[in-house]
Amino acid sequence: MLNFIIAMAVIFGLMIAWIYIQQAARNYAAKHPEFGAMKEEGLGCGKNCGCKGGVCEK
């Protein structure tokens, strides 16, 4: 049972740390526009078929 609680705490801690890292990257991008916009994971062209007019080639 202790291992389960430790594992849950570690996973929760990693998730919270990732949220803080993303926020820090957004803040940095906002303060330094000369480097361009922050690239969000899973967004933008190439992740779905919407970039090619809605038609996917498989």
C-alpha positions in Angstrom: 0.0 0.0 0.0 2.9 2.4 0.7 4.3 1.7 -2.8 0.9 2.7 -4.3 0.8 6.0 -2.3 4.4 6.8 -3.2 3.7 6.1 -6.9 0.6 8.3 -6.9 2.5 11.1 -5.2 5.3 10.9 -7.8 2.9 10.9 -10.7 1.0 13.8 -9.3 4.2 15.7 -8.6 5.4 15.1 -12.2 2.1 16.4 -13.6 2.3 19.5 -11.5 5.9 20.1 -12.5 5.0 19.8 -16.2 2.3 22.4 -15.8 4.8 24.8 -14.2 7.3 24.2 -17.0 4.7 24.9 -19.7 3.7 28.1 -17.9 7.3 29.2 -17.6 7.8 28.6 -21.3 4.7 30.6 -22.2 5.8 33.5 -19.9 9.3 33.4 -21.6 7.8 33.4 -25.0 5.5 36.4 -24.1 8.5 38.4 -22.8 10.7 37.5 -25.8 8.6 37.9 -29.0 11.7 38.0 -31.2 12.0 34.2 -30.8 8.5 33.6 -32.2 5.4 32.0 -30.6 5.8 29.0 -28.3 5.1 25.8 -30.1 2.4 23.9 -28.2 2.6 20.1 -28.3 -0.1 18.7 -30.6 -1.0 21.9 -32.3 -0.1 23.3 -35.7 0.2 21.9 -39.1 1.3 18.3 -39.5 -0.6 16.9 -36.5 -3.9 16.4 -38.3 -5.6 16.5 -41.6 -7.0 20.0 -41.2 -3.9 21.6 -42.7 -4.5 20.1 -46.1 -8.1 21.1 -46.5 -9.5 18.3 -44.4 -8.3 15.5 -46.7 -5.9 12.9 -45.3 -3.7 10.9 -47.5 -2.9 7.4 -46.2 
